């Protein structure tokens, strides 16, 4: 297989991130729908139980096919294991807010605003081992547009 160019790798990363956002929207919708028909805690438990089964199936397939990189250490920092904890909190909170007047679009708009804000802060202070870097004007402007767009989505949906 030919070596990918830098442009092809960047395009792949952009498409992967965009696809992940689409899947995240589906996740929020499905979990919210399950919570609407049951409750937030049950929806969260089911989502993570099914996710665990899927992850174990992918892991087993990777081990069998030899794709698992044996040279990597499993010694991650302790804080790296909190992803599942925060995933559960996110699942509960979005399942709750998607069934509120925010609906799916308002919930996702505010999630994006929160993710961007935290990302800029994490970069600024070098949280969790990230390289410290100050936000550029275009990133601050983008955050302002995201917040303004979030308010527009929420306020337009309230009428």
Backbone as CSV, one residue per row, in Angstrom:
resi,resn,N_x,N_y,N_z,CA_x,CA_y,CA_z,C_x,C_y,C_z
1,UNK,0.845,-1.183,0.000,0.000,0.000,0.000,0.886,1.241,0.000
2,UNK,0.626,2.213,-0.887,1.481,3.390,-0.969,1.383,4.247,0.294
3,UNK,2.474,4.946,0.561,2.549,5.848,1.714,1.555,6.994,1.542
4,UNK,0.833,7.327,2.605,-0.124,8.428,2.533,0.619,9.755,2.615
5,UNK,0.153,10.725,1.852,0.749,12.053,1.918,0.226,12.769,3.156
6,UNK,0.885,13.854,3.506,0.458,14.649,4.664,-0.956,15.179,4.454
7,UNK,-1.265,15.572,3.223,-2.608,16.087,2.908,-3.662,14.989,3.074
8,UNK,-3.341,13.770,2.638,-4.273,12.656,2.774,-4.498,12.311,4.243
9,UNK,-3.431,12.346,5.042,-3.566,12.059,6.473,-4.425,13.111,7.158
10,UNK,-4.211,14.378,6.798,-5.011,15.446,7.392,-6.481,15.284,7.013
11,UNK,-6.744,14.967,5.749,-8.125,14.759,5.302,-8.754,13.583,6.042
12,UNK,-7.996,12.522,6.238,-8.503,11.365,6.975,-8.837,11.746,8.414
13,UNK,-7.979,12.537,9.039,-8.234,12.969,10.417,-9.479,13.848,10.496
14,UNK,-9.640,14.741,9.536,-10.809,15.627,9.521,-12.082,14.806,9.331
15,UNK,-12.071,13.893,8.375,-13.246,13.058,8.135,-13.554,12.158,9.325
16,UNK,-12.515,11.625,9.954,-12.715,10.780,11.133,-13.332,11.583,12.273
17,UNK,-12.819,12.790,12.516,-13.369,13.632,13.580,-14.818,14.015,13.271
18,UNK,-15.098,14.351,12.025,-16.466,14.696,11.638,-17.398,13.497,11.823
19,UNK,-16.968,12.331,11.386,-17.775,11.114,11.557,-18.012,10.802,13.017
20,UNK,-16.992,11.029,13.843,-17.135,10.815,15.280,-18.201,11.751,15.848
21,UNK,-18.206,12.990,15.382,-19.234,13.933,15.824,-20.636,13.475,15.423
22,UNK,-20.751,12.911,14.221,-22.061,12.386,13.786,-22.489,11.225,14.671
23,UNK,-21.546,10.319,14.953,-21.864,9.187,15.832,-22.195,9.668,17.249
24,UNK,-21.482,10.687,17.723,-21.766,11.218,19.064,-23.184,11.790,19.115
25,UNK,-23.615,12.421,18.029,-24.985,12.949,17.974,-25.996,11.817,18.047
26,UNK,-25.714,10.731,17.329,-26.599,9.568,17.404,-26.610,8.986,18.813
27,UNK,-25.444,8.914,19.426,-25.340,8.390,20.791,-26.213,9.203,21.741
28,UNK,-26.099,10.514,21.662,-26.891,11.386,22.539,-28.378,11.184,22.279
29,UNK,-28.756,11.110,21.008,-30.166,10.915,20.678,-30.680,9.567,21.194
30,UNK,-29.952,8.486,20.893,-30.397,7.155,21.316,-30.466,7.048,22.840
31,UNK,-29.454,7.565,23.532,-29.471,7.507,24.994,-30.605,8.351,25.565
32,UNK,-30.848,9.503,24.951,-31.955,10.344,25.397,-33.298,9.675,25.179
33,UNK,-33.429,8.997,24.052,-34.685,8.296,23.764,-34.895,7.151,24.757
34,UNK,-33.822,6.412,25.050,-33.928,5.336,26.036,-34.264,5.904,27.419
35,UNK,-33.664,7.039,27.772,-33.955,7.670,29.059,-35.405,8.152,29.123
36,UNK,-35.915,8.631,27.997,-37.307,9.097,27.955,-38.273,7.950,28.219
37,UNK,-37.926,6.746,27.772,-38.789,5.581,27.955,-38.489,4.806,29.233
38,UNK,-37.417,5.177,29.922,-37.077,4.509,31.185,-36.657,5.589,32.163
39,UNK,-35.365,5.697,32.424,-34.822,6.806,33.205,-33.348,6.980,32.851
40,UNK,-32.771,8.078,33.316,-31.405,8.444,32.949,-30.396,7.384,33.402
41,UNK,-30.534,6.880,34.614,-29.565,5.899,35.111,-29.633,4.585,34.339
42,UNK,-30.830,4.129,34.016,-30.958,2.894,33.248,-30.355,3.076,31.857
43,UNK,-30.638,4.209,31.212,-30.098,4.473,29.882,-28.568,4.509,29.912
44,UNK,-28.011,5.108,30.950,-26.555,5.170,31.085,-25.977,3.782,31.288
45,UNK,-26.587,2.996,32.143,-26.098,1.645,32.409,-26.134,0.801,31.141
46,UNK,-27.230,0.825,30.424,-27.364,0.039,29.194,-26.336,0.482,28.157
47,UNK,-26.187,1.792,27.975,-25.230,2.302,26.992,-23.823,1.812,27.290
48,UNK,-23.428,1.852,28.552,-22.071,1.433,28.900,-21.916,-0.082,28.907
49,UNK,-22.965,-0.808,29.223,-22.885,-2.271,29.150,-22.716,-2.720,27.698
50,UNK,-23.497,-2.142,26.807,-23.382,-2.493,25.395,-22.029,-2.035,24.846
51,UNK,-21.594,-0.851,25.239,-20.276,-0.366,24.819,-19.153,-1.260,25.305
52,UNK,-19.277,-1.770,26.515,-18.259,-2.677,27.053,-18.203,-3.984,26.268
53,UNK,-19.364,-4.525,25.940,-19.415,-5.758,25.145,-18.779,-5.514,23.770
54,UNK,-19.113,-4.389,23.148,-18.542,-4.069,21.836,-17.024,-3.897,21.933
55,UNK,-16.561,-3.198,22.960,-15.118,-2.987,23.128,-14.397,-4.316,23.348
56,UNK,-14.985,-5.195,24.148,-14.373,-6.509,24.364,-14.323,-7.322,23.072
57,UNK,-15.370,-7.211,22.253,-15.374,-7.926,20.971,-14.278,-7.390,20.051
58,UNK,-14.112,-6.074,19.987,-13.048,-5.483,19.174,-11.672,-5.874,19.710
59,UNK,-11.527,-5.880,21.028,-10.260,-6.272,21.640,-9.932,-7.725,21.320
60,UNK,-10.912,-8.611,21.447,-10.689,-10.026,21.147,-10.291,-10.207,19.687
61,UNK,-10.944,-9.488,18.797,-10.609,-9.576,17.364,-9.187,-9.093,17.122
62,UNK,-8.797,-8.008,17.782,-7.448,-7.467,17.616,-6.393,-8.439,18.131
63,UNK,-6.672,-9.081,19.256,-5.725,-10.041,19.822,-5.582,-11.243,18.888
64,UNK,-6.705,-11.763,18.397,-6.680,-12.932,17.503,-5.969,-12.646,16.193
65,UNK,-6.152,-11.442,15.665,-5.546,-11.131,14.371,-4.110,-10.640,14.503
66,UNK,-3.635,-10.464,15.726,-2.264,-9.999,15.944,-2.091,-8.511,15.736
67,UNK,-3.190,-7.775,15.649,-3.107,-6.334,15.426,-2.792,-5.558,16.701
68,UNK,-2.911,-6.205,17.830,-2.640,-5.526,19.092,-1.140,-5.305,19.207
69,UNK,-0.730,-4.073,19.383,0.678,-3.734,19.455,1.221,-4.152,20.819
70,UNK,1.997,-5.208,20.829,2.517,-5.743,22.088,3.654,-4.911,22.666
71,UNK,4.192,-3.991,21.881,5.320,-3.203,22.369,4.879,-2.044,23.247
72,UNK,3.609,-1.730,23.257,3.130,-0.608,24.074,2.970,-1.028,25.520
73,UNK,3.320,-0.138,26.388,3.146,-0.369,27.818,1.706,-0.048,28.203
74,UNK,1.165,-0.751,29.175,-0.180,-0.456,29.669,-0.109,0.441,30.897
75,UNK,1.036,1.039,31.122,1.220,1.920,32.280,0.817,3.347,31.928
76,UNK,-0.446,3.563,31.876,-0.958,4.913,31.635,-1.032,5.636,32.981
77,UNK,-0.998,6.968,32.959,-1.177,7.693,34.223,-2.549,7.376,34.821
78,UNK,-2.638,7.418,36.131,-3.872,7.065,36.825,-5.069,7.850,36.313
79,UNK,-4.873,9.147,36.045,-5.992,9.975,35.595,-6.535,9.522,34.236
80,UNK,-5.752,8.811,33.442,-6.209,8.376,32.118,-7.333,7.350,32.220
81,UNK,-7.466,6.708,33.363,-8.505,5.702,33.550,-9.861,6.304,33.914
82,UNK,-9.923,7.612,34.079,-11.173,8.265,34.438,-12.069,8.550,33.233
83,UNK,-11.634,8.190,32.021,-12.441,8.413,30.828,-13.804,7.756,30.932
84,UNK,-13.846,6.533,31.424,-15.128,5.836,31.571,-16.036,6.515,32.580
85,UNK,-15.450,7.023,33.653,-16.222,7.731,34.674,-16.876,8.974,34.070
86,UNK,-16.061,9.774,33.359,-16.611,10.982,32.747,-17.557,10.636,31.596
87,UNK,-17.305,9.527,30.911,-18.228,9.069,29.881,-19.603,8.781,30.456
88,UNK,-19.627,8.166,31.631,-20.906,7.875,32.284,-21.617,9.167,32.682
89,UNK,-20.865,10.120,33.198,-21.467,11.403,33.579,-22.020,12.112,32.342
90,UNK,-21.232,12.114,31.266,-21.684,12.756,30.028,-22.948,12.089,29.513
91,UNK,-22.970,10.763,29.540,-24.142,10.038,29.058,-25.375,10.398,29.874
92,UNK,-25.220,10.447,31.192,-26.368,10.805,32.040,-26.833,12.229,31.778
93,UNK,-25.896,13.162,31.736,-26.286,14.559,31.587,-26.894,14.841,30.219
94,UNK,-26.339,14.263,29.172,-26.923,14.507,27.849,-28.268,13.804,27.697
95,UNK,-28.424,12.619,28.298,-29.727,11.940,28.251,-30.786,12.772,28.970
96,UNK,-30.358,13.499,29.989,-31.269,14.377,30.726,-31.598,15.630,29.905
97,UNK,-30.563,16.303,29.379,-30.796,17.581,28.708,-31.441,17.433,27.337
98,UNK,-31.218,16.309,26.657,-31.847,16.129,25.350,-33.360,16.005,25.497
99,UNK,-33.826,15.622,26.676,-35.265,15.527,26.950,-35.793,16.773,27.656
100,UNK,-35.044,17.848,27.597,-35.454,19.125,28.182,-35.789,20.082,27.033
101,UNK,-36.139,21.305,27.345,-36.394,22.277,26.261,-35.185,22.519,25.343
102,UNK,-33.971,22.122,25.772,-32.801,22.279,24.904,-32.893,21.391,23.663
103,UNK,-33.562,20.235,23.801,-33.648,19.252,22.720,-32.250,18.792,22.293
104,UNK,-32.191,18.058,21.201,-30.921,17.506,20.724,-29.985,18.601,20.232
105,UNK,-30.482,19.518,19.428,-29.599,20.538,18.846,-29.026,21.471,19.905
106,UNK,-29.819,21.897,20.859,-29.316,22.762,21.927,-28.307,22.053,22.805
107,UNK,-28.593,20.788,23.114,-27.651,20.005,23.916,-26.320,19.888,23.203
108,UNK,-26.346,19.512,21.930,-25.098,19.331,21.181,-24.356,20.644,20.989
109,UNK,-25.090,21.742,20.793,-24.440,23.046,20.640,-23.679,23.414,21.910
110,UNK,-24.297,23.202,23.067,-23.628,23.531,24.328,-22.502,22.555,24.649
111,UNK,-22.662,21.284,24.253,-21.571,20.312,24.422,-20.357,20.779,23.625
112,UNK,-20.569,21.203,22.390,-19.465,21.685,21.556,-18.811,22.916,22.177
113,UNK,-19.615,23.835,22.690,-19.070,25.030,23.337,-18.243,24.646,24.566
114,UNK,-18.742,23.710,25.353,-18.001,23.259,26.532,-16.720,22.533,26.164
115,UNK,-16.770,21.688,25.144,-15.574,20.968,24.710,-14.507,21.932,24.204
116,UNK,-14.921,22.912,23.422,-13.970,23.874,22.877,-13.354,24.716,23.985
117,UNK,-14.185,25.172,24.923,-13.686,25.963,26.051,-12.674,25.166,26.859
118,UNK,-13.020,23.914,27.195,-12.090,23.095,27.973,-10.825,22.794,27.171
119,UNK,-10.966,22.538,25.874,-9.800,22.265,25.038,-8.827,23.436,25.022
120,UNK,-9.353,24.645,24.889,-8.489,25.830,24.902,-7.819,26.007,26.265
121,UNK,-8.566,25.761,27.336,-7.990,25.869,28.686,-6.921,24.796,28.911
122,UNK,-7.194,23.573,28.469,-6.231,22.478,28.633,-4.949,22.777,27.865
123,UNK,-5.078,23.327,26.663,-3.888,23.719,25.903,-3.138,24.852,26.602
124,UNK,-3.876,25.826,27.086,-3.257,27.010,27.725,-2.428,26.633,28.939
125,UNK,-2.966,25.756,29.791,-2.278,25.405,31.030,-1.549,24.070,30.954
126,UNK,-1.549,23.445,29.793,-0.822,22.185,29.637,-1.368,21.079,30.519
127,UNK,-2.696,21.032,30.669,-3.301,20.024,31.535,-3.051,18.617,30.998
128,UNK,-2.903,17.675,31.890,-2.765,16.259,31.560,-1.596,15.988,30.619
129,UNK,-0.540,16.766,30.737,0.656,16.518,29.944,0.634,17.111,28.547
130,UNK,-0.388,17.885,28.213,-0.418,18.533,26.901,0.668,19.596,26.814
131,UNK,1.120,19.866,25.604,2.080,20.937,25.386,1.357,22.260,25.617
132,UNK,1.964,23.117,26.445,1.348,24.420,26.716,1.420,25.296,25.474
133,UNK,0.285,25.901,25.166,0.267,26.873,24.079,-0.905,27.814,24.293
134,UNK,-0.681,29.052,23.966,-1.729,30.064,24.114,-2.687,29.982,22.943
135,UNK,-3.920,30.329,23.212,-4.932,30.350,22.160,-4.620,31.474,21.187
136,UNK,-4.823,31.196,19.926,-4.642,32.221,18.903,-5.950,32.971,18.737
137,UNK,-5.865,34.145,18.160,-7.044,34.988,17.982,-8.138,34.255,17.205
138,UNK,-7.753,33.485,16.195,-8.756,32.770,15.403,-9.479,31.715,16.246
139,UNK,-8.798,31.130,17.229,-9.440,30.149,18.103,-10.405,30.814,19.071
140,UNK,-10.029,31.966,19.578,-10.921,32.738,20.453,-12.150,33.188,19.653
141,UNK,-11.921,33.639,18.432,-13.039,34.061,17.573,-13.956,32.871,17.269
142,UNK,-13.363,31.714,17.006,-14.169,30.513,16.732,-15.015,30.159,17.947
143,UNK,-14.438,30.240,19.139,-15.198,29.965,20.353,-16.349,30.952,20.500
144,UNK,-16.094,32.219,20.209,-17.166,33.216,20.266,-18.293,32.888,19.302
145,UNK,-17.936,32.447,18.100,-18.960,32.071,17.122,-19.725,30.824,17.570
146,UNK,-19.025,29.866,18.188,-19.691,28.657,18.688,-20.687,29.021,19.791
147,UNK,-20.267,29.871,20.715,-21.161,30.295,21.805,-22.342,31.075,21.239
148,UNK,-22.065,31.990,20.306,-23.158,32.764,19.691,-24.108,31.834,18.941
149,UNK,-23.553,30.886,18.210,-24.389,29.932,17.488,-25.210,29.072,18.435
150,UNK,-24.603,28.681,19.559,-25.324,27.888,20.568,-26.510,28.672,21.100
151,UNK,-26.278,29.936,21.438,-27.365,30.788,21.938,-28.445,30.948,20.880
152,UNK,-28.046,31.103,19.637,-29.016,31.238,18.545,-29.869,29.989,18.424
153,UNK,-29.227,28.811,18.453,-29.954,27.530,18.350,-30.943,27.400,19.507
154,UNK,-30.494,27.739,20.704,-31.335,27.574,21.896,-32.481,28.583,21.908
155,UNK,-32.155,29.847,21.649,-33.188,30.881,21.687,-34.164,30.754,20.523
156,UNK,-33.676,30.364,19.352,-34.569,30.164,18.211,-35.484,28.978,18.438
157,UNK,-34.993,27.959,19.134,-35.799,26.785,19.415,-36.826,27.027,20.507
158,UNK,-36.632,28.085,21.313,-37.539,28.362,22.428,-38.795,29.081,21.975
159,UNK,-38.805,29.598,20.754,-39.982,30.366,20.307,-41.025,29.470,19.695
